[in-house]
């Protein structure tokens, strides 16, 4: 009964969104199938499994000339709700992700399109780690975690109301180090979706203007961010509990636009990790709990949204992950010119170190 009530509420929200939206709205149902990536020896004992998923989403299409000029594409953004079954109910259970996403469509030939998706949100997970009842699940230890999805694929428009999409996706769940164990769930999937709009959506062919060097965007930005990370357990026996500590940092980024929807970025960041300070103290060490890194990456520019991916290495690190390399992902939204906000993820390979929220001040140069 609770599931039925939840679905009714969701469809009510989706229907209401079509009433106020100034741009056309479509609705999509999709099914996914893939495999769980056993990325370390710690999670290997749970065995190979093959996740499957179903989901529904609502997306708003941005089809005006201004958005066309940003990318020569048909961008849309939306909200998705799904059910992911991990094919191992005793240990890993299932999850319900709810997330927002960006998905531009690029025409490649008549009714065929190339599309990309970047999504971030939250996921409810049914079988978190428990030292007594579920000791094998080292992938997640909280019922609510972060969810990240990236995909690329092809779409086909049957008519002005019906479209289909086939995407290869990479899905990741993690609590960002708020509580251990936290090896994360990583699973590539193949997604087949069917999209329908109540009103016709005409993806009209428009004139493509060459990208002029005078339009090139060069930005120097200052980032301030906060996160939380587990620092170990305190107490004994039944009173033992995980304690989280503040992670803070600043970053300086230079972005140089190289195409209509692409920019390269160089960033230097400083991190102050109080969880590491506590761990160093417990071990009787004297290492620094500060880190300094340098990153090189790419920004995908889509109007008021920017999705960035970067590879970084440490210029200074005395404590923390063994690897000297890491990855950074950020999704930023600009409510007004010169200001951006949004979530970020720092990870070492397939293990997330922390999730942060940042405020960004941008200075065009």
N, C-alpha and C positions, 0 to 999 in steps of 0.2 A: 504493500500500500504506500509506503514511503517513497518507493521508486516511482510509482505512478504519479503521486503528487508532485515529485520533483520534475518529472517530464512535462506535466501540465504547466508548471511554473515557467520552465524554460521556453516552451512554445509560446506562452503568453508574452514573455519578454521579446522573443524573436518577432512576433506579430506586431507588438507595439513599436518596435524599432522601425518597421516599414512605414508607420504612419507619420513619424516626424522626419524621417530622412529626406534631405533635399536631393541627394543623389540616389540612383537606383540601388535596390537591395536584392540579393539573391540568397537562396538557402541550399545547403549541400548536405547530402548523406554520403558517408564513405565507409569502406572496410579496408583493414590493413592486415598484413601477415609478414612475419620476419623471423629473426633468430636473436637470442640473447647472446651478447658478446661477453665471453668469460675472459676479462682482461687482466686478471692476476691470479696467482696461486691461491690466495685467500678465498676467492669466490668459486674456484674450480670444483670443490666438493659438492656443490648443489647440483651439478650435472647440466648438460646442454638442454635448453628448452626453446620452444618456438612460439613467441607471443603472437596473439591475434587481437584485433581491436575493431570497434565500430565507433562512429562519431557523427555528430551533427553540428552544423555551424551556420552562422549568418554573416554575410559580408556586404560591405558597402563599396560600390564602385565609384572611383573618382575619374570622371570622363571629360572634364572641362579642358579647355585649351591650355591653361596654366599647368595642370598636372601632366598633360601630354608633352609639353615642352621640357619638363623636368627629366623625362626618361625615354621619350618616344615609345611609351608603353601604355597599357591600360591597368593602372594600379587599383588594388582593392585592399581593404583591411577589414578584419572581422574578429569574431569571438567563437571559439569552438569548445564543445563539451563532449567527452568520450568515455568509453569503458575499455580498459586494456587488461586482457587476461594473459598472465605470464607462463601458463602451461606448467606450473609447479605450485598448486594451491597450498600444499602443506608448509612450504618454506617461504616462497616469494609472494604468493597470493595474487591480488589484482589491484588495479589502480583506476581512479577517475580523474583525468586531467581536465582542467579548465584554464584556457589560455587565450591571449590575444595574438594576432598574427598580421604580418604584411605579406602580400602576394601580388607582385606585378606580372602581367601577362604581356608577352612580346609576340607580335604576329610574325610567323615565319613563312606561311604560304596560305593564302585564301582563308579558310576556316581553321587552320592549324596554328597553335600558339606554343611558345616556350614559356614556362612559368617557374618562379622561385618562391619559396616560403621561408620566413623566419618568424618563429613564435616563441613566446615566453609566458609562463604562468605558474600555477600551482597544481599539485596532484595529491589526491587522498590515496594512501596506500594501506592495504588491509592487514598485512602481516609483518609489522616491524620487529626488529630484533628484540629478543628477550633472553636473558642468560639462562633461564630455566625452561621456558615453554618453546622458544624458537632460537636456539643458539647457533644454528647454521646460517641464518640470514645476516651476513655481514654487509649486505648492499645498502640497507637503510635501517634507521633506528627510530624514526619519528613517523607518525601517521600522516603528517602533512609536510610535503617537501616541495622544492622548486622543480619546474619542468621546462625543458628546452627542446625545441624541435626545429630542424632545418631540412629543407627538401628542395628538389628540383625535378621537373618533369615536363610533360606535354599535355596540352588541352585541345579539345575539339569542340567547336560550336555547331550543334545540329540545327539550331534556329535562334531566334532572338530571345527565346525563353529557356532553352535547354542547352547545357554544356556538360562535357565529361572531362575528367582529368586523371592522369596516371602519374604518380610521383614516387620517386625513391626518397626516403626520409631517414634521418638519423635522430633518434630520440634519446634523451638523457634525463634522469631524475637524480636529485641529490638534495640533501638538506644544507649544503654549503659549509659543512664542518661544524654546525651548531651542536650536534651530538654525534658521538662515535658509538659503534662502527658506522662508516659512511663511505663504502667503496662505490656506491652508485649503481644504477641500472642503466646499461647502454644497449640499445637494440635497434639495428637497422630494420626498416620495414618497406614494403611496397604497398602503396595506397591507391585504391580505385575509388573515385568520387563521382557522383552525379549531382549536377547543380541546376536549380530551377528558380526562375524569377516570376513573380506575379504579374509584373509589367514587362513589356519588351525591353531588352537591353541591347542597344545597337553599338557594336564596337566598330565605329566608322573609321575608314582609312583616312588619315590626315597627312598633310604635307610634312616631310621631314626636313628641318633646317639644319645645316651643318653646325657643329659646335664651334663657336668662335672663341679664340684665345682671350678676347676681351671679357668673355663671360666666365672665365676661369675663377673659381672660388679658392682663396687662400685664407686660412683661418688659424689664428693662435688661440688656444683655449686653455683655461685653468679649471681643473676638476678637483672637487672635494668629495670624499666618499666615506661612508660608515658601513660596518658589517659586524656580525657576531660570530664567534668561533668557540668551540668546545675547548676547555683547558684542562680536562681531566676530572676525576671524581673525588669527592670529599665525603667523609664519614665512613662508617663501617656497617656491614651487615644490612639490615633492613633500612637503615638510615642513609645508606650510600646514595649519592645523587650526582648527576653531571652538572658542572658549572660552566657557564658561557661568559666570555669576556669580550670587550670592545676591540674592534680593529678599525683603525682610522688611517687616512692617507690623503695625499695630494698628488696631482699629476699635471704635467705640462705637455700639451699635444700641439703638433704642427700638422695641418692637413693641406694637401695640394691636389686640387681637382684635375684629373687627367682625362675625364670623359663626361658625358652628360649626366651619368648617374654613378660615377666612380671617382674615388679619391684615394691617394696613398697617404699614410700617416706615419709619423715618427713621434713616439711618446716616451717620456721619462717619468717614473713614478716612485714615490717614497711611501713606505708602509710602516706603521707602528702597530705591532701585534701584541696586545696584552696577554693573550692566551699563551703565546710563546714565552713571555716574561714569567708567567706562573710556572710553566713547565721547566724552564731553566732553573728557577728557584728551587723547585722540588728535587731536581737532580744535583743541586749544589754546584752548578756551573756559573761561569761568568761571561758567557757569550752575549752578544747584543741581540735584542729582540726587534731591531729595526732591519728593514730590507730596502734595497734600492735597485730598480730594474730599468732596462731599456727595451722598447718594443717597436717593431716594424709591422705594419699591417695595411689593411684595406678597409675603406668605408663605402658602404652602399648607400647612396643618397636618393631619397624618395620624398621630396617635398619637406614637410616638417619632421620627418623621421630619418634617422640615420642608424644603420646596423653595421657595427665594426667588428672585425676579426683580426687578431694580432698574435704574433709569436714574440716572446720576450726572453731575455736572459738576465741573470742577476749580475749587477756590477758590484754589489755588496750583499753578502748573506753569511751569517755565522751559525744560524739555527733555522730548522724547518725541513722541508722536503729534501730528499737526497739529490733530486734532479736540479740542475742549474738552468733548465729551460722551463717555460710555462706558456700557457695560452690565456688570452683575454678576449671576452665577448661583451659587447655593450649594445643596448638598444636605447636610443635617446629620442626624446620628443621635445620639440621647441614650442612652448605655449606662446612665446613672444620672441621677437628678434633679439639675439644676444644672450638668451637664456635657454638652457636645455636641462631636462631631468630624465632619469630612467635607471633601470637595473643593470648590473654588470656581474660577470662571473669570472673568477680566476681559477684555473685548473692546471694540474700536472698530468699530462696525457689524459686518461679517462677518469681521474679522481679529482673532484672539485675541492679546492682549498677553502674558498668562501664566496658567498654572494654579497654584493654590496648595493647600496643605493647612492646615487651621486647627483650633485648639482654642478652644472657646468656654465661658466661664463665665457662667451665667445667674442673674440676681437678680430674682425676682418682686417687684413693687412694688404 
